[in-house]
């Protein structure tokens, strides 16, 4: 064999020396690292796009139209009730419906304590905004969450043919309200989902505000719960049958009064 001639295997293939094997190992590692880096960058860009877009995705409003009633979903007092009063004065409906959120008051009643509910405060505010008492209805049945509220509202709508209701809520809540209505209540009537006009939720920079961030996280988790078939329930809901089974869903008009008083008006 001449000097410098390569050793070959019986099949004629070249044998790799230690240096060549090391080079191939490094090249393979670099290829894996390049793929991993590309996937990481893609995940980062996708996450950024999702973060930037989720706020706007949560906001889904309908065009306003005349309706049988304006329903104020509980929360964000007094903004939602004020929005309902404005819609009423603009002629979109002749009635305003209030749901009755809060814990079971029996324990407080046993202690002789009268604890006003959000419906009581909404009532006082609507009266102060010039809405006639006869136009305000507090719907029967305690509610704990949005599912309960939509159940009560849609059941009340069944008393009227081809009923339409305007649901007043906050901007990031509109998507979940839409989804819940489409899944469970659409057969009972038409809902027009409307957000508070001066809601300061910023869908394009929600992460800059603690409150906006809290709302986004809450609503995203709520949407996951809806998509999963509502496996997460409140303790109250776990112990109680559905609102439809508990109540006849009668809406009680508020007795006419000259002016709202500090004492909440009792439901009929």
C-alpha angles and dihedrals in degrees: 000000000000121000113269094020113140120244113241133197119243088263091055095251118140116247116233117234123218092264093053092049090051091050092051091048091052091047091051092047091051091051091051090047091050092052092046091049091050091050091047092051090048091051091049093050091045091049091049091049090049092048091049094046105038094077093055091042091058092058110083115156131173128223110264119252138165113287142179092245146356113233119202111211112215121262140055095060125224100011098070094046091048090051090051091051090052092050090049093052090047088059101247093132141357097224137050119206123205125195121218110235125179144085123296104288095205094097091051092045089053087057092048093248121141108206113188115227128219088259089062092054092044089052093052091048094049091050090049088051090058101259109146115245091234090061094056120085126184106206118227122252134055114263129200105180144007093278090058092047095051090047092054093044096047092047090054090049091059089074089068127059116244090355122190124196131188110221112207117204142128125295099253090046095057097083094055092045089053092049095048093048092049092050102042115010110030093101090062098058147303123299125201108201112212130177127213106275097225095040105146095210108133109212092187097052105019093141090067092068125062092212094047090049091050091051093049093050091046094049095044090052089047091053091050088052091051093048090049092055099261100289092159112076134170118253089248091055092046090058098041136062118240120294089246089060095044100049142036088222096231113168114220119210115224115248113252115259134177093235138349116270132206089252110082115241113252118238118244 
